Amino acid sequence: MNSRRPRLIALGAAVSLAIALWAPEARASTSVVTAATIGVRPTSGPGGTLVGVRGSGYLSGRCAWVSIVFIDATGTSTSMAGTFVGPDGTFQTTVTIPLGASVGQGMISGSQRVYSPYLRRCSPPGRSASAIFTVGTAYEVPDAQIQVRPVIGPAGTRIEILGNGFSGCNAVSINFTDAASTTTHLGDAVGPTFRTTGAIPEDAAVGAGTVKASQWRLLYFNHHLYCRPPGPSGSTAFTVTQVEARAS
C-alpha cells in the first residue's frame, strides 16, 4: 500500500486553498450610475416667484415622470408640478413658489419612481435630487396704476380709464365703488397697458368714490395652471357731484 498518495492529495488541496485565498478577487461586472441633479433659477425671491427648474441624470422610459416638491423653512411641503424626462435623462420646467411659503431657506426637490417587475408598476424609491431656494420676503402684489379723466362729475359721467403694469393671466376687471360702498362693474380691459372707457352709474351716491382695476396672476399647482388672486391692481378716486337743478 502506497502511503505517499494521501500526502500528495493533502498537499495538492493545501496549495489549491492557498492559491484561492491569495488570488485577487474576481471583479464583478459593474455599470456606471449617473447621479440625478437639478438646478433652479433664480435661487431666491418672495413667495409667488416663478422658478425655472432643470434636471439631469434621471431615467427615461416607463417611469419617466418626475414630481417636483417645495419644502419651506418650517418643513411645510407643497406639490408644485411634474414633468416627463427626455430620452437623454433631462427635463426643464417652471414652478411657482407658494404665496404663503415661510421666509428662510427652503428646498426644491425632484423625485422619480422606478419600475417594479414584482408590483408591475412605478414605485418609490427612485432617483431624486434637490436644490436650495431661499424665500426672502413675503409675497408682494405687483404694482399697477390707473388714471381716469375726468376725476369729478355727476352720476352718469362717461370717463376714460388708462392703466399700465397689468401682467396677470386674465382680463383686467374695472369696478366703481361709490360713497355708499355700492360696487358696480364698469367693464374689462386687456393688459399690460390699456385705454378704455366706462360710465359712472346713474344711481351712484354723491361723494368720493373709487375706480379700481384688478387682475389675477398665473399659478402652477398639482400639474395644472390656475388664475388666482391676488394679482396686479390699481385704483384712483372719482368724486360724484350733485346734479345741478336746471332753471325753469
BAFI-3210 file (N, C-alpha, C; in Angstrom, 3 decimals, decimal comma, padded with zeros to 6 digits):
// residues 248
n [1|2|3|4|5|6|7|8|9|10|11|12|13|14|15|16|17|18|19|20|21|22|23|24|25|26|27|28|29|30|31|32|33|34|35|36|37|38|39|40|41|42|43|44|45|46|47|48|49|50|51|52|53|54|55|56|57|58|59|60|61|62|63|64|65|66|67|68|69|70|71|72|73|74|75|76|77|78|79|80|81|82|83|84|85|86|87|88|89|90|91|92|93|94|95|96|97|98|99|100|101|102|103|104|105|106|107|108|109|110|111|112|113|114|115|116|117|118|119|120|121|122|123|124|125|126|127|128|129|130|131|132|133|134|135|136|137|138|139|140|141|142|143|144|145|146|147|148|149|150|151|152|153|154|155|156|157|158|159|160|161|162|163|164|165|166|167|168|169|170|171|172|173|174|175|176|177|178|179|180|181|182|183|184|185|186|187|188|189|190|191|192|193|194|195|196|197|198|199|200|201|202|203|204|205|206|207|208|209|210|211|212|213|214|215|216|217|218|219|220|221|222|223|224|225|226|227|228|229|230|231|232|233|234|235|236|237|238|239|240|241|242|243|244|245|246|247|248]
n.u [000,852|000,591|001,845|002,368|000,491|-001,881|-000,615|000,266|-002,174|-003,267|-001,384|-001,742|-004,351|-003,979|-002,314|-004,030|-005,978|-004,469|-003,811|-006,344|-006,995|-005,144|-005,299|-006,269|-009,470|-012,199|-013,482|-016,668|-019,010|-019,777|-021,894|-021,866|-023,488|-025,261|-025,591|-028,576|-029,291|-030,414|-031,046|-031,878|-033,386|-034,477|-032,487|-033,511|-036,115|-039,351|-042,396|-044,449|-042,749|-041,737|-040,045|-037,426|-036,680|-034,230|-033,258|-031,069|-029,655|-031,705|-034,029|-035,270|-038,089|-040,235|-040,959|-040,824|-041,734|-041,259|-041,717|-042,157|-041,412|-041,821|-040,261|-040,609|-039,026|-040,091|-040,644|-042,935|-044,504|-045,119|-046,706|-045,761|-045,435|-044,911|-043,155|-042,137|-039,291|-036,785|-035,426|-032,675|-032,377|-032,891|-034,737|-036,855|-038,605|-041,072|-041,921|-044,001|-043,249|-044,953|-047,403|-047,767|-045,401|-042,983|-040,607|-037,153|-034,602|-035,403|-036,282|-036,192|-037,209|-036,792|-038,230|-038,267|-039,889|-039,245|-039,514|-041,187|-040,909|-042,139|-044,370|-045,399|-045,557|-044,751|-042,796|-041,746|-038,506|-036,831|-034,747|-033,572|-033,185|-032,143|-032,390|-031,416|-033,697|-034,234|-036,574|-037,053|-038,705|-042,146|-044,849|-045,443|-047,890|-047,762|-047,041|-049,406|-050,953|-053,628|-055,443|-058,006|-060,183|-062,637|-061,942|-063,959|-067,484|-071,020|-073,366|-073,527|-071,610|-069,340|-066,255|-062,738|-060,396|-057,172|-054,558|-051,631|-049,007|-050,263|-049,874|-050,968|-052,875|-055,408|-058,312|-058,427|-060,334|-062,620|-063,981|-066,372|-066,710|-068,987|-069,721|-071,430|-070,557|-071,373|-070,746|-070,037|-069,700|-067,709|-066,561|-064,232|-060,706|-057,686|-054,415|-050,784|-050,907|-053,564|-056,335|-059,446|-063,043|-065,689|-068,786|-069,928|-072,239|-075,748|-077,195|-075,325|-074,045|-073,694|-070,533|-067,145|-065,731|-064,346|-062,432|-061,423|-059,050|-058,373|-056,631|-055,986|-053,312|-051,013|-050,732|-049,042|-050,001|-050,104|-049,822|-051,377|-052,472|-053,491|-055,560|-055,382|-056,241|-054,023|-053,394|-051,973|-053,066|-054,766|-055,881|-057,936|-059,281|-062,662|-064,955|-068,329|-070,607|-073,258|-076,176|-076,853|-079,689|-081,863|-082,654|-085,957]
n.v [-001,191|002,185|004,821|007,410|008,553|009,661|011,819|013,380|014,095|015,598|017,659|018,822|019,790|021,714|023,534|024,406|025,686|027,755|029,193|030,003|031,665|033,761|034,690|037,366|038,963|038,147|040,490|041,824|042,462|045,817|048,728|052,171|054,511|057,404|060,184|061,867|065,305|068,653|072,022|075,388|078,510|081,748|081,568|082,571|084,582|086,190|084,657|083,256|083,597|082,843|080,043|078,589|075,218|072,789|069,506|066,631|063,389|061,656|058,895|057,837|056,527|053,926|054,849|057,703|060,033|062,923|064,159|067,307|069,079|071,563|072,444|074,413|076,729|075,960|073,343|072,721|071,057|071,330|070,218|071,020|070,735|068,714|066,718|065,153|063,114|063,521|061,609|061,764|061,845|064,255|067,178|070,081|072,670|074,909|076,299|077,609|079,289|078,762|081,170|081,532|080,645|080,112|082,512|082,116|079,513|077,178|074,150|072,809|069,903|067,122|064,122|060,675|057,667|054,087|051,258|048,384|045,059|043,108|044,347|045,391|048,084|051,624|052,475|053,987|053,748|056,084|057,758|060,914|064,423|067,613|071,193|074,329|076,885|080,114|081,800|085,109|087,304|087,984|087,458|090,051|092,042|092,810|096,115|098,276|100,796|103,142|105,705|108,183|110,155|112,536|113,445|114,060|114,526|114,377|111,662|109,156|110,204|109,840|108,259|108,207|105,598|104,769|102,394|100,686|098,212|095,807|092,587|090,081|086,966|087,038|088,899|092,420|093,555|096,141|098,266|100,343|101,891|103,493|106,346|105,217|102,680|100,936|098,709|098,655|097,014|098,196|097,380|095,447|095,062|094,613|093,817|094,399|097,207|099,550|101,332|102,510|103,024|103,969|104,222|106,147|104,898|105,648|105,839|106,331|107,107|110,385|111,863|110,950|108,452|105,310|104,150|101,044|098,792|095,450|092,272|088,754|086,436|084,096|080,763|077,651|074,511|071,286|070,033|071,596|074,648|077,680|080,589|082,843|085,013|086,898|089,562|091,905|095,239|098,398|101,641|104,604|107,850|108,994|111,537|111,864|114,254|116,488|116,701|119,528|121,557|122,364|125,552|126,781]
n.w [000,000|-000,914|000,863|000,202|-001,460|-000,108|001,203|-000,936|-002,079|000,013|000,118|-002,378|-002,109|-000,119|-001,423|-003,412|-001,866|-000,748|-003,034|-003,765|-001,608|-001,736|-004,249|-006,456|-006,063|-008,132|-010,353|-010,329|-012,931|-013,538|-013,795|-014,661|-012,695|-013,128|-011,103|-010,170|-010,744|-010,013|-011,020|-010,157|-011,077|-010,554|-007,476|-005,199|-003,684|-003,223|-001,867|-004,394|-006,515|-009,822|-010,892|-012,737|-013,436|-013,908|-014,721|-014,602|-015,327|-014,751|-015,230|-018,333|-020,175|-019,033|-016,436|-016,446|-015,285|-013,284|-010,096|-008,585|-005,691|-003,169|-000,178|002,574|004,939|007,371|007,064|005,722|003,133|-000,321|-003,176|-006,361|-009,170|-012,095|-014,490|-017,598|-018,247|-020,709|-023,523|-023,118|-020,404|-019,153|-018,011|-018,211|-016,683|-015,238|-012,055|-009,404|-006,490|-003,446|-002,375|000,360|001,494|004,059|005,251|004,643|004,263|001,870|000,027|-003,205|-004,693|-006,895|-007,647|-008,621|-009,620|-009,791|-011,978|-010,847|-011,323|-009,821|-008,590|-010,845|-011,598|-011,343|-008,640|-005,503|-003,828|-006,073|-008,426|-007,249|-006,569|-005,239|-004,752|-003,349|-002,465|-001,434|000,442|000,542|001,279|002,185|-000,124|-002,449|-003,915|-007,350|-008,554|-010,063|-012,076|-012,474|-014,231|-014,383|-016,444|-016,738|-013,247|-011,626|-011,385|-012,220|-011,472|-013,982|-015,622|-018,294|-018,403|-019,161|-018,950|-018,062|-017,935|-016,621|-016,168|-015,739|-015,585|-015,307|-015,692|-016,776|-017,981|-017,219|-014,630|-014,172|-011,778|-010,046|-006,951|-004,979|-002,752|-000,941|-000,677|-002,639|-005,217|-008,684|-011,762|-014,339|-016,696|-018,773|-019,509|-021,442|-020,486|-020,825|-020,719|-021,094|-022,585|-022,079|-021,820|-019,557|-017,697|-015,017|-012,685|-013,038|-010,714|-008,737|-005,509|-004,133|-003,585|-002,518|-004,479|-005,738|-008,430|-009,473|-010,820|-011,374|-011,355|-011,807|-011,013|-012,620|-011,600|-010,910|-010,035|-008,701|-011,235|-012,927|-014,500|-013,055|-012,630|-010,115|-007,377|-005,160|-007,563|-009,947|-009,280|-009,323|-008,280|-008,232|-007,422|-007,879|-007,825|-007,179|-008,061|-007,089|-009,043|-010,862|-010,484|-013,096|-014,357|-014,556]
ca.u [000,000|001,441|001,487|002,646|-000,635|-002,680|000,122|000,251|-003,523|-003,412|-000,546|-002,396|-005,505|-003,478|-001,836|-005,217|-006,594|-003,624|-003,976|-007,674|-007,013|-004,289|-005,579|-007,111|-010,889|-012,753|-014,275|-017,999|-019,303|-020,500|-022,290|-021,738|-024,782|-025,154|-026,446|-029,509|-029,033|-031,297|-030,644|-033,020|-033,083|-033,492|-032,322|-034,149|-037,167|-040,516|-043,418|-045,052|-041,727|-041,707|-038,688|-037,077|-036,038|-033,627|-032,754|-030,319|-029,315|-032,909|-034,282|-036,370|-038,745|-041,523|-041,235|-040,101|-042,341|-040,561|-042,567|-041,394|-041,990|-041,099|-040,332|-040,148|-038,152|-040,758|-040,873|-044,201|-044,251|-046,146|-046,519|-045,869|-045,509|-044,302|-042,823|-041,548|-037,872|-036,496|-034,604|-031,317|-032,374|-033,003|-036,032|-036,874|-039,969|-041,167|-042,812|-044,237|-043,114|-046,238|-047,531|-047,659|-044,171|-042,292|-039,337|-035,988|-034,071|-036,253|-035,688|-036,962|-036,717|-037,414|-038,082|-038,741|-040,098|-038,645|-040,460|-041,056|-041,492|-042,980|-045,634|-045,820|-045,885|-043,671|-042,874|-040,566|-037,775|-036,134|-033,746|-034,045|-032,180|-032,745|-031,626|-031,872|-034,350|-034,442|-037,684|-036,514|-039,772|-043,498|-045,286|-045,966|-048,666|-047,093|-047,619|-050,082|-051,515|-054,666|-055,852|-059,313|-060,434|-062,290|-061,893|-065,117|-068,637|-072,263|-073,662|-073,731|-070,467|-068,515|-064,851|-061,670|-059,587|-055,869|-053,872|-050,373|-048,445|-051,145|-049,179|-051,569|-053,211|-056,771|-058,704|-058,431|-061,703|-062,710|-065,172|-066,502|-067,367|-069,383|-069,605|-072,264|-069,916|-072,000|-069,768|-070,614|-068,706|-067,702|-066,097|-062,958|-059,666|-056,582|-053,136|-050,341|-051,382|-054,848|-057,099|-060,838|-063,993|-066,763|-069,725|-070,311|-073,662|-076,720|-077,687|-074,182|-074,200|-072,863|-069,388|-065,899|-065,773|-063,069|-062,356|-060,366|-058,784|-057,646|-056,331|-055,422|-051,998|-050,913|-050,084|-048,941|-050,176|-050,581|-049,784|-052,367|-052,331|-054,653|-055,559|-055,826|-055,823|-054,039|-052,593|-051,789|-054,267|-054,545|-057,125|-057,860|-060,530|-063,595|-065,948|-069,641|-071,171|-074,716|-076,667|-077,400|-081,066|-081,983|-083,581|-087,176]
ca.v [000,000|003,361|005,829|008,760|009,132|010,583|013,053|014,191|014,648|016,650|018,785|019,480|020,535|022,878|024,502|024,971|026,592|028,937|029,986|030,609|032,727|034,876|035,171|038,575|038,695|038,375|041,726|041,671|043,474|046,949|049,792|053,478|055,131|058,858|060,749|062,893|066,651|069,697|073,398|076,307|079,910|082,218|080,745|083,243|085,506|086,108|083,701|083,624|083,702|081,822|079,482|077,600|074,029|071,882|068,281|065,704|062,138|060,890|057,780|057,953|055,235|053,577|055,660|058,946|061,192|063,485|065,005|068,405|069,480|072,611|072,358|075,711|076,752|075,316|071,945|072,543|070,524|071,661|069,640|072,157|070,441|067,472|066,737|063,924|063,141|063,262|060,420|061,968|061,880|065,626|067,830|071,513|073,110|076,057|076,136|078,836|079,145|079,082|082,528|081,515|079,992|080,776|083,153|081,330|078,572|076,049|073,168|072,297|068,560|066,377|062,692|059,785|056,277|053,079|050,189|047,156|043,912|042,347|045,059|045,766|049,498|052,505|052,591|054,580|054,986|056,151|058,826|062,197|065,461|068,821|072,436|075,307|078,140|080,890|082,756|086,286|088,130|087,544|087,865|091,406|092,188|093,722|097,450|098,671|102,133|103,581|107,104|108,422|111,503|113,461|112,854|114,542|114,743|113,801|110,280|109,015|110,750|108,866|108,507|107,461|104,883|104,348|101,526|100,036|097,333|094,660|091,467|088,827|085,952|087,164|090,265|093,374|093,879|097,535|098,465|101,618|101,822|104,867|106,790|104,343|101,357|100,111|098,453|098,385|096,627|099,133|096,719|094,715|095,526|093,667|094,425|095,093|098,594|099,633|102,579|102,147|103,978|103,432|105,256|106,126|104,526|106,734|105,916|106,397|108,037|111,584|111,843|110,368|107,041|104,733|103,291|100,066|097,786|094,340|091,136|087,594|086,026|082,708|079,836|076,251|073,703|069,920|069,742|072,392|076,100|078,346|082,028|083,011|086,257|088,285|089,895|093,350|096,063|099,828|102,361|106,052|108,445|109,749|112,140|112,062|115,542|116,678|117,203|120,882|121,710|123,269|126,681|126,642]
ca.w [000,000|-001,060|001,865|-000,289|-002,189|000,712|001,467|-002,146|-002,223|001,024|-000,285|-003,512|-001,601|000,607|-002,409|-004,064|-000,913|-000,643|-004,260|-003,715|-000,615|-002,098|-005,607|-006,465|-006,211|-009,465|-010,393|-010,889|-013,944|-012,955|-014,712|-014,050|-012,436|-013,080|-010,059|-010,618|-010,238|-010,528|-010,802|-010,175|-011,374|-009,575|-006,281|-004,066|-004,042|-002,336|-002,242|-005,662|-007,553|-010,863|-010,865|-013,746|-012,863|-014,886|-014,112|-015,441|-014,646|-014,445|-016,133|-019,271|-020,378|-018,440|-015,235|-016,757|-014,620|-012,125|-009,258|-008,002|-004,409|-002,441|001,279|003,060|006,120|008,505|006,743|005,015|001,788|-001,308|-004,505|-007,255|-010,597|-012,524|-015,909|-018,100|-018,577|-022,112|-023,799|-022,617|-018,945|-018,656|-018,107|-017,953|-016,408|-014,337|-010,914|-008,660|-005,043|-002,825|-001,855|001,815|001,940|005,163|004,920|005,049|003,287|001,525|-000,867|-004,339|-004,980|-007,991|-007,371|-009,673|-009,214|-010,661|-012,288|-010,067|-012,026|-008,897|-008,451|-012,187|-011,618|-010,900|-007,181|-004,866|-004,150|-007,347|-008,452|-006,745|-006,339|-004,680|-004,828|-002,352|-002,839|-000,218|000,419|001,212|001,855|001,861|-001,462|-002,618|-005,145|-008,277|-008,685|-011,290|-011,908|-013,395|-014,198|-015,007|-016,929|-015,647|-011,918|-010,886|-012,239|-011,706|-011,835|-015,424|-016,367|-019,019|-018,068|-019,843|-017,956|-018,582|-016,982|-017,008|-015,155|-015,525|-016,229|-014,858|-016,689|-017,275|-018,280|-016,120|-014,256|-013,723|-010,961|-009,354|-005,646|-004,657|-001,357|-000,110|-000,745|-003,672|-006,281|-009,999|-012,768|-015,462|-017,911|-018,733|-020,418|-021,637|-020,157|-019,616|-020,729|-021,771|-022,599|-022,300|-021,260|-018,747|-017,243|-013,602|-012,640|-012,923|-009,334|-007,819|-004,395|-004,192|-002,684|-003,018|-004,845|-006,183|-009,618|-009,238|-011,848|-010,738|-012,212|-011,126|-011,507|-013,041|-010,675|-011,355|-008,842|-008,957|-012,664|-013,649|-014,457|-012,487|-012,385|-008,736|-006,719|-005,637|-008,726|-010,094|-009,126|-009,144|-008,035|-008,197|-006,925|-008,708|-006,944|-007,776|-007,613|-007,150|-010,334|-010,700|-010,938|-014,239|-014,169|-015,357]
c.u [000,887|000,978|001,717|001,421|-001,505|-001,967|000,117|-001,112|-003,737|-002,603|-001,185|-003,590|-005,076|-003,004|-003,015|-005,902|-005,799|-003,774|-005,310|-007,714|-006,241|-004,545|-006,442|-008,568|-011,338|-013,662|-015,617|-018,232|-020,161|-020,867|-022,230|-023,133|-024,582|-026,120|-027,337|-029,140|-030,110|-030,696|-031,866|-032,531|-034,369|-033,434|-032,917|-035,198|-038,337|-041,427|-044,113|-044,055|-041,835|-040,264|-038,518|-036,311|-035,513|-033,062|-031,992|-030,001|-030,521|-033,115|-035,459|-037,034|-040,039|-041,901|-040,549|-040,645|-041,530|-041,518|-041,700|-042,136|-041,149|-041,339|-039,767|-039,377|-038,772|-041,045|-042,188|-043,924|-045,427|-045,784|-046,764|-046,075|-044,935|-044,037|-042,212|-040,080|-037,696|-035,623|-033,175|-031,246|-032,490|-034,450|-035,869|-038,313|-039,918|-042,166|-042,966|-044,128|-044,438|-046,263|-047,325|-046,403|-043,480|-040,962|-038,186|-035,588|-035,018|-035,553|-036,673|-036,379|-037,492|-037,163|-038,795|-038,926|-039,409|-039,651|-040,142|-041,712|-042,438|-044,357|-046,243|-046,305|-044,658|-043,834|-041,622|-039,778|-037,134|-035,105|-034,358|-032,871|-032,900|-031,803|-032,242|-032,565|-034,692|-035,565|-037,232|-037,564|-041,114|-043,888|-045,853|-046,681|-047,958|-047,824|-048,273|-050,729|-052,646|-054,911|-057,238|-059,422|-061,903|-062,280|-063,062|-066,260|-069,866|-072,402|-073,985|-072,583|-069,693|-067,060|-063,929|-060,770|-058,315|-055,159|-052,564|-049,862|-049,306|-050,602|-049,738|-052,028|-054,624|-057,083|-058,669|-059,880|-061,747|-064,046|-065,169|-067,270|-067,687|-069,277|-070,435|-071,766|-070,619|-071,031|-070,478|-069,495|-068,817|-067,272|-064,778|-061,988|-058,576|-055,267|-052,043|-050,682|-052,710|-055,400|-058,527|-061,744|-065,049|-067,653|-070,014|-071,818|-074,584|-077,207|-076,560|-074,416|-073,239|-071,740|-068,194|-066,075|-064,417|-063,270|-061,170|-060,280|-057,939|-057,583|-055,810|-054,075|-051,982|-050,143|-050,082|-048,982|-050,748|-050,801|-050,810|-052,062|-053,627|-054,455|-056,148|-055,412|-054,821|-053,177|-052,432|-053,112|-053,866|-055,879|-056,876|-059,236|-061,349|-064,696|-067,240|-070,246|-072,695|-075,102|-077,313|-078,816|-081,131|-083,021|-084,779|-087,336]
c.v [001,240|004,446|007,239|009,418|010,046|011,884|013,983|014,851|015,802|017,864|019,549|020,301|021,800|023,952|025,184|025,976|027,874|029,834|030,718|031,786|033,952|035,430|036,418|038,212|039,003|039,606|041,468|042,784|044,567|047,925|051,116|054,102|056,639|059,404|061,824|064,232|067,589|071,059|074,291|077,718|080,703|081,291|081,401|084,205|085,370|084,956|084,178|083,747|082,542|081,345|078,466|076,455|073,156|070,671|067,436|064,457|061,312|059,803|058,084|056,584|055,100|054,460|057,014|060,171|061,617|064,409|066,056|068,947|070,609|072,430|073,659|075,588|076,084|073,840|071,666|072,167|070,842|071,017|070,725|071,790|069,060|067,556|065,407|064,147|062,813|062,035|060,528|062,077|063,265|066,101|069,310|071,942|074,353|075,755|077,486|078,562|079,545|080,487|082,574|080,859|080,799|081,347|082,317|080,347|077,390|075,144|072,795|070,931|067,945|064,902|061,864|058,381|055,331|051,957|048,932|046,017|043,112|043,000|045,457|047,213|050,301|052,765|053,275|053,495|054,909|057,252|060,140|063,144|066,687|070,003|073,435|076,486|078,869|081,896|083,975|087,116|087,514|088,097|089,281|091,503|093,177|095,059|097,624|100,028|102,352|105,074|107,209|109,897|111,601|112,724|113,294|114,789|114,094|112,333|110,217|109,535|109,634|109,240|107,678|106,863|104,401|103,515|100,994|099,194|096,121|093,452|090,121|087,965|086,073|088,631|091,126|093,775|095,284|097,748|099,859|101,398|103,242|105,161|105,945|102,903|100,401|099,968|098,054|098,061|097,551|098,492|096,008|095,319|094,471|094,389|093,998|096,582|098,639|101,056|102,199|103,214|103,249|104,578|105,071|105,817|105,728|106,916|105,976|107,445|109,207|111,481|111,161|108,871|106,575|103,894|102,353|099,074|096,682|093,136|089,993|087,245|084,538|081,891|078,439|075,376|072,345|069,648|070,526|073,876|076,715|079,853|082,243|084,396|085,948|088,467|091,393|094,094|097,523|100,519|103,864|106,602|109,066|110,241|112,405|113,343|115,561|117,215|118,561|120,953|122,728|124,368|126,515|127,841]
c.w [000,000|-000,116|001,361|-000,922|-001,337|000,993|000,264|-002,358|-001,254|000,653|-001,430|-003,061|-000,882|-000,346|-003,091|-003,156|-000,791|-001,868|-004,247|-002,748|-001,066|-003,507|-005,540|-006,727|-007,639|-009,422|-011,067|-011,913|-013,322|-014,055|-013,963|-013,912|-012,304|-012,036|-010,652|-009,994|-010,776|-010,209|-010,903|-010,454|-011,378|-008,371|-005,040|-004,579|-003,086|-002,724|-003,497|-006,798|-008,535|-011,014|-011,998|-013,106|-013,995|-014,160|-015,107|-014,623|-014,241|-015,505|-017,048|-019,408|-019,610|-017,254|-015,361|-016,040|-013,397|-011,379|-008,577|-006,786|-003,821|-000,950|001,841|004,363|007,339|008,252|006,050|003,565|000,875|-002,642|-005,530|-008,714|-010,859|-014,009|-016,300|-018,456|-020,060|-022,291|-023,268|-021,093|-018,352|-018,745|-017,815|-017,769|-015,537|-013,235|-010,222|-007,167|-004,388|-002,227|-000,351|002,341|003,030|004,707|005,463|003,963|003,094|000,522|-001,965|-004,692|-006,138|-007,779|-008,422|-009,116|-010,198|-010,867|-011,483|-010,836|-011,129|-008,759|-009,794|-012,255|-011,182|-009,403|-006,641|-004,156|-005,523|-007,292|-007,976|-006,562|-005,812|-004,832|-003,857|-003,029|-001,555|-000,413|001,220|001,921|001,504|000,497|-001,460|-003,959|-006,076|-008,389|-010,053|-011,031|-012,903|-013,201|-014,836|-015,392|-017,329|-014,321|-011,050|-011,862|-011,656|-012,095|-013,319|-016,257|-017,050|-018,801|-018,959|-018,772|-018,622|-017,517|-017,524|-015,846|-014,868|-016,304|-015,794|-016,009|-017,230|-017,558|-017,020|-015,857|-013,649|-013,014|-010,343|-008,058|-005,208|-003,158|-000,407|-000,121|-001,699|-004,839|-007,571|-010,980|-013,977|-016,767|-017,694|-019,737|-020,487|-021,394|-021,113|-019,568|-021,471|-021,697|-022,960|-021,690|-020,446|-018,280|-015,763|-013,542|-012,411|-011,489|-008,308|-006,741|-004,543|-003,160|-003,321|-003,269|-005,347|-007,438|-009,409|-010,389|-011,219|-011,661|-011,362|-011,736|-011,795|-012,017|-011,275|-010,113|-009,219|-010,446|-013,478|-013,490|-013,957|-012,506|-010,993|-008,222|-005,624|-006,862|-008,819|-009,928|-008,952|-008,961|-008,026|-007,825|-008,047|-007,789|-007,711|-007,187|-007,749|-008,524|-010,086|-011,261|-012,069|-013,939|-015,094|-016,296]
res [m|n|s|r|r|p|r|l|i|a|l|g|a|a|v|s|l|a|i|a|l|w|a|p|e|a|r|a|s|t|s|v|v|t|a|a|t|i|g|v|r|p|t|s|g|p|g|g|t|l|v|g|v|r|g|s|g|y|l|s|g|r|c|a|w|v|s|i|v|f|i|d|a|t|g|t|s|t|s|m|a|g|t|f|v|g|p|d|g|t|f|q|t|t|v|t|i|p|l|g|a|s|v|g|q|g|m|i|s|g|s|q|r|v|y|s|p|y|l|r|r|c|s|p|p|g|r|s|a|s|a|i|f|t|v|g|t|a|y|e|v|p|d|a|q|i|q|v|r|p|v|i|g|p|a|g|t|r|i|e|i|l|g|n|g|f|s|g|c|n|a|v|s|i|n|f|t|d|a|a|s|t|t|t|h|l|g|d|a|v|g|p|t|f|r|t|t|g|a|i|p|e|d|a|a|v|g|a|g|t|v|k|a|s|q|w|r|l|l|y|f|n|h|h|l|y|c|r|p|p|g|p|s|g|s|t|a|f|t|v|t|q|v|e|a|r|a|s]
***
